[in-house]
Amino acid sequence: MPIIVNLDVMLARRKMRSKELAERIGISEQNVSLLKSGKVKGMRFDTLDKICAVLDCQPGDILEYRPPDDDLVDMMHDAVEDLSRRRRRPA
C-alpha cells in the first residue's frame, strides 16, 4: 500500500512509548501497535486528531504517500507475461 504510517518515528522523536500514547488518546496498546505497523486499512479522523494533539504534530508527520515503484510493477508484469508464454508453448 502506498500509504506509510510513520507513527513509530514520531513516538521516538517525542520520546514517548506506545503505552503512554494509548492511554492518552484512549485506545488499546494493541491498536497503537497495529497503527505503527501499518496493518490497518483506515484510521478515524478523531483518532488522528488525538494523536496529533498528544504528539504535537501534523497528520503529514504521521502519514506519508509513496507511489508504487513503476519500474518494479513493469518488471513484475513482464515476468508474468513471460511465464504465460512459456506455459503456452508446446513441449
N, C-alpha and C positions, 0 to 999 in steps of 0.2 A: 504494500500500500504506500502511496507516495506521501502520506501524512505521517510525519515523525513526531513523536512525543518526547520532548526534552525536559520532562519533569525532574528526572534524576539530576540533571545538570543544575537546574535552579535550586533544588534542595541542597546540593553540595555548595553552591555559591552562597547560600544563606546559612550554611552550617546547621541545617535542620534535618532531623530524622523523619522518616515516613510516619512513624508512630505519632509524633507531635503534630504533623500536618493533618493526619487523620482525625485526631482529637479536636483540633482547632476548627476544621471545616465540617465535622460531623458525619464522616463516612468511615467505613471499616478500613483497617490496615490492608486487608486483602484487596479491597477496591483500589486503594492507592497503589499497591503493587501491580495490579493489572493495568492501571493508567501508566505507570512508569515503564512497563514492558511494552506498551503499545498494543496489548492484546484486547483492546476494546474497539467496538465498532462506532462508538459515539460517546459524547460527554454532554451532560446538561449544561446550559449556559449558567445556571445558578451555581453549579459546582465549579465551573471555570472562573466565575466571578469571585467565589470564596477563595479559591486557590491563589488568584492574582492579588487579592486583598491581603492574604496572610503572607505571601512571598514578596509583596510589593513589586510586582512586575506587570508586564503587558501580556495579553494572550499570545502574541507573536514570540514571546520569550519561551513559551511552553510548546506551542505548536508550530511546526515547520512543514512547508510543502517542498518535496523534492520530486521533480518529474521523473518518470521511469527512464532508464538509460536506453535511448533509441537504438544504439549500436547493439546492445545486448538483446533487445527484442528482435531486431533484424537477424542476428546470428541464430537465435533460437528458432525463428520462423524458417530460415534456410535449412537448419538441421532437421526439422520436422519434414520439410519437403523432400530432402534427400532420403530420409528413411522411407517415406511413402513411395518414392520412385524405386528404391531397392526392392520393396515388397512386391511391386507390380511386375518386375522383370521375371521372365520365365527362367527356370534353372537349367 
